[in-house]
Amino acid sequence: MNRVFAVTRLQAAGRRDGLLWPLVVLGIAFAVNLLVFGSMGDEIGDRPVTGGLASVYITGLAFGAVAVAQQFPFALGMSVTRREFATALGLFTLAQTAIYAVLLVVLQAVENATDGWGLRLRFFGLGLIDGYGVPAQLLIYAVPMLLMSVIGIALGTVYVRWHTNGVFGAICAVVIVLGGTAGLVTKYGRWPAVGAWLADQGALPLVAGWPSVVAGLLALLSWTALRRATP
Protein backbone atom coordinates (compact mmCIF):
# COMPACT_ATOMS: atom_id res chain seq x y z
CA MET A 1 0.00 0.00 0.00
CA ASN A 2 2.88 2.38 0.75
CA ARG A 3 4.14 1.75 -2.76
CA VAL A 4 0.71 2.60 -4.20
CA PHE A 5 0.66 5.88 -2.28
CA ALA A 6 4.16 6.62 -3.55
CA VAL A 7 2.96 6.10 -7.13
CA THR A 8 -0.07 8.30 -6.39
CA ARG A 9 2.22 11.09 -5.19
CA LEU A 10 4.31 10.61 -8.32
CA GLN A 11 1.21 11.00 -10.47
CA ALA A 12 0.18 14.12 -8.54
CA ALA A 13 3.62 15.62 -9.11
CA GLY A 14 3.48 14.75 -12.80
CA ARG A 15 -0.06 16.04 -13.24
CA ARG A 16 0.16 19.47 -11.68
CA ASP A 17 -0.76 20.91 -15.05
CA GLY A 18 -3.70 18.50 -15.16
CA LEU A 19 -4.93 19.92 -11.86
CA LEU A 20 -4.28 23.53 -12.83
CA TRP A 21 -5.51 23.75 -16.41
CA PRO A 22 -9.13 22.68 -15.77
CA LEU A 23 -9.35 25.51 -13.24
CA VAL A 24 -7.73 27.95 -15.68
CA VAL A 25 -10.16 26.96 -18.43
CA LEU A 26 -13.07 27.21 -15.99
CA GLY A 27 -11.92 30.67 -14.87
CA ILE A 28 -11.62 31.90 -18.46
CA ALA A 29 -15.05 30.54 -19.38
CA PHE A 30 -16.52 32.19 -16.28
CA ALA A 31 -14.89 35.54 -17.07
CA VAL A 32 -16.12 35.42 -20.68
CA ASN A 33 -19.66 34.66 -19.55
CA LEU A 34 -19.60 37.49 -17.04
CA LEU A 35 -18.41 39.86 -19.77
CA VAL A 36 -20.98 38.72 -22.33
CA PHE A 37 -24.00 38.58 -20.05
CA GLY A 38 -22.93 41.71 -18.17
CA SER A 39 -22.97 43.63 -21.45
CA MET A 40 -26.56 42.51 -22.12
CA GLY A 41 -27.97 44.38 -19.13
CA ASP A 42 -31.72 43.91 -18.65
CA GLU A 43 -31.92 41.74 -21.77
CA ILE A 44 -30.34 38.83 -19.93
CA GLY A 45 -33.71 37.43 -18.82
CA ASP A 46 -34.44 35.30 -15.78
CA ARG A 47 -31.27 33.49 -14.62
CA PRO A 48 -30.11 31.76 -17.82
CA VAL A 49 -27.84 28.70 -17.61
CA THR A 50 -24.72 29.41 -19.66
CA GLY A 51 -23.35 25.89 -20.10
CA GLY A 52 -19.82 27.15 -19.51
CA LEU A 53 -19.38 24.75 -16.62
CA ALA A 54 -18.97 21.95 -19.17
CA SER A 55 -15.47 23.28 -19.89
CA VAL A 56 -14.00 21.84 -16.69
CA TYR A 57 -15.48 18.41 -17.42
CA ILE A 58 -14.17 18.34 -20.97
CA THR A 59 -10.73 19.36 -19.74
CA GLY A 60 -10.89 16.58 -17.16
CA LEU A 61 -11.50 14.07 -19.96
CA ALA A 62 -8.52 15.35 -21.92
CA PHE A 63 -6.12 15.12 -18.99
CA GLY A 64 -7.43 11.67 -18.06
CA ALA A 65 -6.32 10.44 -21.47
CA VAL A 66 -2.96 12.20 -21.23
CA ALA A 67 -2.34 10.72 -17.76
CA VAL A 68 -2.33 7.16 -19.08
CA ALA A 69 -0.64 7.83 -22.42
CA GLN A 70 2.26 9.74 -20.84
CA GLN A 71 2.69 8.20 -17.40
CA PHE A 72 2.05 4.51 -18.02
CA PRO A 73 5.28 3.89 -20.01
CA PHE A 74 7.26 5.92 -17.47
CA ALA A 75 5.76 4.01 -14.55
CA LEU A 76 6.61 0.62 -16.05
CA GLY A 77 10.12 1.88 -16.67
CA MET A 78 10.35 2.62 -12.93
CA SER A 79 9.41 -1.02 -12.16
CA VAL A 80 5.86 -0.07 -11.12
CA THR A 81 3.42 -2.91 -11.71
CA ARG A 82 0.28 -2.43 -13.76
CA ARG A 83 -1.87 -3.09 -10.69
CA GLU A 84 0.00 -0.45 -8.68
CA PHE A 85 -0.31 2.07 -11.50
CA ALA A 86 -4.03 1.43 -11.95
CA THR A 87 -4.73 1.61 -8.21
CA ALA A 88 -2.74 4.82 -7.83
CA LEU A 89 -4.47 6.35 -10.84
CA GLY A 90 -7.85 5.43 -9.37
CA LEU A 91 -6.99 7.03 -6.02
CA PHE A 92 -5.71 10.17 -7.71
CA THR A 93 -8.82 10.43 -9.90
CA LEU A 94 -11.15 10.03 -6.91
CA ALA A 95 -9.24 12.69 -4.95
CA GLN A 96 -9.26 15.06 -7.92
CA THR A 97 -12.99 14.51 -8.40
CA ALA A 98 -13.72 15.19 -4.73
CA ILE A 99 -11.71 18.43 -4.79
CA TYR A 100 -13.52 19.72 -7.86
CA ALA A 101 -16.92 18.72 -6.45
CA VAL A 102 -16.32 20.63 -3.19
CA LEU A 103 -15.07 23.66 -5.12
CA LEU A 104 -18.11 23.69 -7.43
CA VAL A 105 -20.58 23.32 -4.57
CA VAL A 106 -18.94 26.26 -2.77
CA LEU A 107 -18.99 28.38 -5.93
CA GLN A 108 -22.63 27.50 -6.52
CA ALA A 109 -23.46 28.64 -2.97
CA VAL A 110 -21.68 31.95 -3.59
CA GLU A 111 -23.51 32.31 -6.89
CA ASN A 112 -26.88 31.81 -5.21
CA ALA A 113 -25.98 34.20 -2.39
CA THR A 114 -25.04 36.96 -4.85
CA ASP A 115 -28.09 36.45 -7.11
CA GLY A 116 -25.96 35.08 -9.90
CA TRP A 117 -22.98 37.41 -9.42
CA GLY A 118 -25.30 40.39 -9.57
CA LEU A 119 -26.43 39.38 -13.07
CA ARG A 120 -29.04 36.70 -12.25
CA LEU A 121 -26.66 34.31 -14.01
CA ARG A 122 -26.37 30.55 -13.56
CA PHE A 123 -22.84 29.43 -14.34
CA PHE A 124 -22.03 27.00 -11.52
CA GLY A 125 -25.61 26.22 -10.52
CA LEU A 126 -27.99 24.23 -12.69
CA GLY A 127 -31.28 25.22 -11.11
CA LEU A 128 -32.67 21.70 -11.01
CA ILE A 129 -30.33 20.70 -8.15
CA ASP A 130 -31.22 23.58 -5.82
CA GLY A 131 -33.74 21.43 -4.00
CA TYR A 132 -31.10 18.88 -2.98
CA GLY A 133 -28.92 19.01 0.12
CA VAL A 134 -25.15 19.43 0.06
CA PRO A 135 -24.32 15.67 0.01
CA ALA A 136 -26.52 15.13 -3.05
CA GLN A 137 -25.10 18.23 -4.73
CA LEU A 138 -21.59 16.91 -4.18
CA LEU A 139 -22.57 13.69 -5.95
CA ILE A 140 -24.25 15.58 -8.79
CA TYR A 141 -21.07 17.54 -9.43
CA ALA A 142 -18.62 14.73 -8.69
CA VAL A 143 -20.00 11.79 -10.66
CA PRO A 144 -20.01 13.51 -14.09
CA MET A 145 -16.43 14.64 -13.43
CA LEU A 146 -15.52 11.08 -12.47
CA LEU A 147 -17.22 9.75 -15.60
CA MET A 148 -15.42 12.19 -17.88
CA SER A 149 -12.08 11.39 -16.24
CA VAL A 150 -12.71 7.65 -16.65
CA ILE A 151 -13.68 8.16 -20.30
CA GLY A 152 -10.36 9.92 -20.78
CA ILE A 153 -8.53 7.14 -18.95
CA ALA A 154 -10.30 4.57 -21.14
CA LEU A 155 -9.18 6.41 -24.29
CA GLY A 156 -5.64 6.62 -22.96
CA THR A 157 -5.71 2.91 -22.17
CA VAL A 158 -6.95 2.09 -25.67
CA TYR A 159 -4.09 4.17 -27.05
CA VAL A 160 -1.34 2.41 -25.07
CA ARG A 161 -2.91 -0.98 -25.83
CA TRP A 162 -3.87 -0.56 -29.51
CA HIS A 163 -2.35 2.82 -30.41
CA THR A 164 -3.97 5.34 -32.77
CA ASN A 165 -5.96 2.82 -34.80
CA GLY A 166 -7.48 1.52 -31.60
CA VAL A 167 -8.61 5.01 -30.52
CA PHE A 168 -10.27 5.74 -33.85
CA GLY A 169 -11.77 2.26 -33.93
CA ALA A 170 -13.25 2.76 -30.44
CA ILE A 171 -14.69 6.14 -31.43
CA CYS A 172 -16.22 4.64 -34.57
CA ALA A 173 -17.72 1.79 -32.53
CA VAL A 174 -19.32 4.23 -30.09
CA VAL A 175 -20.75 6.31 -32.94
CA ILE A 176 -22.15 3.20 -34.62
CA VAL A 177 -23.75 1.92 -31.41
CA LEU A 178 -25.27 5.29 -30.46
CA GLY A 179 -26.36 6.02 -34.01
CA GLY A 180 -27.85 2.54 -34.42
CA THR A 181 -29.71 2.83 -31.14
CA ALA A 182 -31.10 6.24 -32.10
CA GLY A 183 -32.15 4.84 -35.45
CA LEU A 184 -34.01 1.93 -33.87
CA VAL A 185 -35.75 4.19 -31.36
CA THR A 186 -36.82 6.48 -34.20
CA LYS A 187 -37.98 3.61 -36.40
CA TYR A 188 -40.25 2.18 -33.73
CA GLY A 189 -41.43 5.57 -32.47
CA ARG A 190 -40.16 5.11 -28.92
CA TRP A 191 -38.87 8.63 -28.29
CA PRO A 192 -41.94 9.62 -26.23
CA ALA A 193 -41.37 6.57 -24.00
CA VAL A 194 -37.70 7.46 -23.65
CA GLY A 195 -38.60 11.04 -22.76
CA ALA A 196 -41.14 9.86 -20.18
CA TRP A 197 -38.61 7.50 -18.61
CA LEU A 198 -36.03 10.28 -18.36
CA ALA A 199 -38.57 12.65 -16.85
CA ASP A 200 -39.45 10.07 -14.18
CA GLN A 201 -35.83 9.57 -13.15
CA GLY A 202 -35.13 12.89 -11.45
CA ALA A 203 -31.85 14.79 -11.38
CA LEU A 204 -29.97 12.58 -8.90
CA PRO A 205 -30.33 9.25 -10.75
CA LEU A 206 -29.73 10.84 -14.15
CA VAL A 207 -26.69 12.91 -13.22
CA ALA A 208 -25.17 10.78 -10.46
CA GLY A 209 -26.73 7.32 -10.51
CA TRP A 210 -26.52 6.01 -14.06
CA PRO A 211 -23.23 7.81 -14.87
CA SER A 212 -21.62 6.06 -11.89
CA VAL A 213 -22.63 2.70 -13.37
CA VAL A 214 -21.10 3.66 -16.73
CA ALA A 215 -17.94 4.90 -15.00
CA GLY A 216 -17.62 1.61 -13.13
CA LEU A 217 -17.97 -0.44 -16.31
CA LEU A 218 -15.44 1.71 -18.16
CA ALA A 219 -13.00 1.44 -15.26
CA LEU A 220 -13.30 -2.36 -15.34
CA LEU A 221 -12.79 -2.49 -19.11
CA SER A 222 -9.82 -0.11 -18.83
CA TRP A 223 -8.15 -2.31 -16.23
CA THR A 224 -8.73 -5.38 -18.40
CA ALA A 225 -7.02 -3.69 -21.34
CA LEU A 226 -4.25 -2.15 -19.24
CA ARG A 227 -3.20 -5.55 -17.92
CA ARG A 228 -2.19 -6.51 -21.45
CA ALA A 229 -0.81 -3.16 -22.57
CA THR A 230 2.84 -2.69 -23.45
CA PRO A 231 4.53 0.72 -23.90
C-alpha positions as CSV (number, residue, x, y, z in Angstrom):
1,M,0.0,0.0,0.0
2,N,2.9,2.4,0.8
3,R,4.1,1.8,-2.8
4,V,0.7,2.6,-4.2
5,F,0.7,5.9,-2.3
6,A,4.2,6.6,-3.6
7,V,3.0,6.1,-7.1
8,T,-0.1,8.3,-6.4
9,R,2.2,11.1,-5.2
10,L,4.3,10.6,-8.3
11,Q,1.2,11.0,-10.5
12,A,0.2,14.1,-8.5
13,A,3.6,15.6,-9.1
14,G,3.5,14.7,-12.8
15,R,-0.1,16.0,-13.2
16,R,0.2,19.5,-11.7
17,D,-0.8,20.9,-15.0
18,G,-3.7,18.5,-15.2
19,L,-4.9,19.9,-11.9
20,L,-4.3,23.5,-12.8
21,W,-5.5,23.8,-16.4
22,P,-9.1,22.7,-15.8
23,L,-9.3,25.5,-13.2
24,V,-7.7,27.9,-15.7
25,V,-10.2,27.0,-18.4
26,L,-13.1,27.2,-16.0
27,G,-11.9,30.7,-14.9
28,I,-11.6,31.9,-18.5
29,A,-15.1,30.5,-19.4
30,F,-16.5,32.2,-16.3
31,A,-14.9,35.5,-17.1
32,V,-16.1,35.4,-20.7
33,N,-19.7,34.7,-19.5
34,L,-19.6,37.5,-17.0
35,L,-18.4,39.9,-19.8
36,V,-21.0,38.7,-22.3
37,F,-24.0,38.6,-20.0
38,G,-22.9,41.7,-18.2
39,S,-23.0,43.6,-21.5
40,M,-26.6,42.5,-22.1
41,G,-28.0,44.4,-19.1
42,D,-31.7,43.9,-18.6
43,E,-31.9,41.7,-21.8
44,I,-30.3,38.8,-19.9
45,G,-33.7,37.4,-18.8
46,D,-34.4,35.3,-15.8
47,R,-31.3,33.5,-14.6
48,P,-30.1,31.8,-17.8
49,V,-27.8,28.7,-17.6
50,T,-24.7,29.4,-19.7
51,G,-23.4,25.9,-20.1
52,G,-19.8,27.2,-19.5
53,L,-19.4,24.7,-16.6
54,A,-19.0,21.9,-19.2
55,S,-15.5,23.3,-19.9
56,V,-14.0,21.8,-16.7
57,Y,-15.5,18.4,-17.4
58,I,-14.2,18.3,-21.0
59,T,-10.7,19.4,-19.7
60,G,-10.9,16.6,-17.2
61,L,-11.5,14.1,-20.0
62,A,-8.5,15.3,-21.9
63,F,-6.1,15.1,-19.0
64,G,-7.4,11.7,-18.1
65,A,-6.3,10.4,-21.5
66,V,-3.0,12.2,-21.2
67,A,-2.3,10.7,-17.8
68,V,-2.3,7.2,-19.1
69,A,-0.6,7.8,-22.4
70,Q,2.3,9.7,-20.8
71,Q,2.7,8.2,-17.4
72,F,2.0,4.5,-18.0
73,P,5.3,3.9,-20.0
74,F,7.3,5.9,-17.5
75,A,5.8,4.0,-14.5
76,L,6.6,0.6,-16.0
77,G,10.1,1.9,-16.7
78,M,10.3,2.6,-12.9
79,S,9.4,-1.0,-12.2
80,V,5.9,-0.1,-11.1
81,T,3.4,-2.9,-11.7
82,R,0.3,-2.4,-13.8
83,R,-1.9,-3.1,-10.7
84,E,0.0,-0.5,-8.7
85,F,-0.3,2.1,-11.5
86,A,-4.0,1.4,-12.0
87,T,-4.7,1.6,-8.2
88,A,-2.7,4.8,-7.8
89,L,-4.5,6.4,-10.8
90,G,-7.8,5.4,-9.4
91,L,-7.0,7.0,-6.0
92,F,-5.7,10.2,-7.7
93,T,-8.8,10.4,-9.9
94,L,-11.1,10.0,-6.9
95,A,-9.2,12.7,-4.9
96,Q,-9.3,15.1,-7.9
97,T,-13.0,14.5,-8.4
98,A,-13.7,15.2,-4.7
99,I,-11.7,18.4,-4.8
100,Y,-13.5,19.7,-7.9
101,A,-16.9,18.7,-6.4
102,V,-16.3,20.6,-3.2
103,L,-15.1,23.7,-5.1
104,L,-18.1,23.7,-7.4
105,V,-20.6,23.3,-4.6
106,V,-18.9,26.3,-2.8
107,L,-19.0,28.4,-5.9
108,Q,-22.6,27.5,-6.5
109,A,-23.5,28.6,-3.0
110,V,-21.7,32.0,-3.6
111,E,-23.5,32.3,-6.9
112,N,-26.9,31.8,-5.2
113,A,-26.0,34.2,-2.4
114,T,-25.0,37.0,-4.9
115,D,-28.1,36.5,-7.1
116,G,-26.0,35.1,-9.9
117,W,-23.0,37.4,-9.4
118,G,-25.3,40.4,-9.6
119,L,-26.4,39.4,-13.1
120,R,-29.0,36.7,-12.3
121,L,-26.7,34.3,-14.0
122,R,-26.4,30.5,-13.6
123,F,-22.8,29.4,-14.3
124,F,-22.0,27.0,-11.5
125,G,-25.6,26.2,-10.5
126,L,-28.0,24.2,-12.7
127,G,-31.3,25.2,-11.1
128,L,-32.7,21.7,-11.0
129,I,-30.3,20.7,-8.1
130,D,-31.2,23.6,-5.8
131,G,-33.7,21.4,-4.0
132,Y,-31.1,18.9,-3.0
133,G,-28.9,19.0,0.1
134,V,-25.2,19.4,0.1
135,P,-24.3,15.7,0.0
136,A,-26.5,15.1,-3.1
137,Q,-25.1,18.2,-4.7
138,L,-21.6,16.9,-4.2
139,L,-22.6,13.7,-6.0
140,I,-24.3,15.6,-8.8
141,Y,-21.1,17.5,-9.4
142,A,-18.6,14.7,-8.7
143,V,-20.0,11.8,-10.7
144,P,-20.0,13.5,-14.1
145,M,-16.4,14.6,-13.4
146,L,-15.5,11.1,-12.5
147,L,-17.2,9.7,-15.6
148,M,-15.4,12.2,-17.9
149,S,-12.1,11.4,-16.2
150,V,-12.7,7.7,-16.6
151,I,-13.7,8.2,-20.3
152,G,-10.4,9.9,-20.8
153,I,-8.5,7.1,-18.9
154,A,-10.3,4.6,-21.1
155,L,-9.2,6.4,-24.3
156,G,-5.6,6.6,-23.0
157,T,-5.7,2.9,-22.2
158,V,-7.0,2.1,-25.7
159,Y,-4.1,4.2,-27.0
160,V,-1.3,2.4,-25.1
161,R,-2.9,-1.0,-25.8
162,W,-3.9,-0.6,-29.5
163,H,-2.4,2.8,-30.4
164,T,-4.0,5.3,-32.8
165,N,-6.0,2.8,-34.8
166,G,-7.5,1.5,-31.6
167,V,-8.6,5.0,-30.5
168,F,-10.3,5.7,-33.8
169,G,-11.8,2.3,-33.9
170,A,-13.2,2.8,-30.4
171,I,-14.7,6.1,-31.4
172,C,-16.2,4.6,-34.6
173,A,-17.7,1.8,-32.5
174,V,-19.3,4.2,-30.1
175,V,-20.7,6.3,-32.9
176,I,-22.1,3.2,-34.6
177,V,-23.7,1.9,-31.4
178,L,-25.3,5.3,-30.5
179,G,-26.4,6.0,-34.0
180,G,-27.9,2.5,-34.4
181,T,-29.7,2.8,-31.1
182,A,-31.1,6.2,-32.1
183,G,-32.1,4.8,-35.5
184,L,-34.0,1.9,-33.9
185,V,-35.7,4.2,-31.4
186,T,-36.8,6.5,-34.2
187,K,-38.0,3.6,-36.4
188,Y,-40.2,2.2,-33.7
189,G,-41.4,5.6,-32.5
190,R,-40.2,5.1,-28.9
191,W,-38.9,8.6,-28.3
192,P,-41.9,9.6,-26.2
193,A,-41.4,6.6,-24.0
194,V,-37.7,7.5,-23.6
195,G,-38.6,11.0,-22.8
196,A,-41.1,9.9,-20.2
197,W,-38.6,7.5,-18.6
198,L,-36.0,10.3,-18.4
199,A,-38.6,12.6,-16.8
200,D,-39.5,10.1,-14.2
201,Q,-35.8,9.6,-13.1
202,G,-35.1,12.9,-11.5
203,A,-31.8,14.8,-11.4
204,L,-30.0,12.6,-8.9
205,P,-30.3,9.2,-10.7
206,L,-29.7,10.8,-14.2
207,V,-26.7,12.9,-13.2
208,A,-25.2,10.8,-10.5
209,G,-26.7,7.3,-10.5
210,W,-26.5,6.0,-14.1
211,P,-23.2,7.8,-14.9
212,S,-21.6,6.1,-11.9
213,V,-22.6,2.7,-13.4
214,V,-21.1,3.7,-16.7
215,A,-17.9,4.9,-15.0
216,G,-17.6,1.6,-13.1
217,L,-18.0,-0.4,-16.3
218,L,-15.4,1.7,-18.2
219,A,-13.0,1.4,-15.3
220,L,-13.3,-2.4,-15.3
221,L,-12.8,-2.5,-19.1
222,S,-9.8,-0.1,-18.8
223,W,-8.2,-2.3,-16.2
224,T,-8.7,-5.4,-18.4
225,A,-7.0,-3.7,-21.3
226,L,-4.3,-2.1,-19.2
227,R,-3.2,-5.6,-17.9
228,R,-2.2,-6.5,-21.5
229,A,-0.8,-3.2,-22.6
230,T,2.8,-2.7,-23.4
231,P,4.5,0.7,-23.9
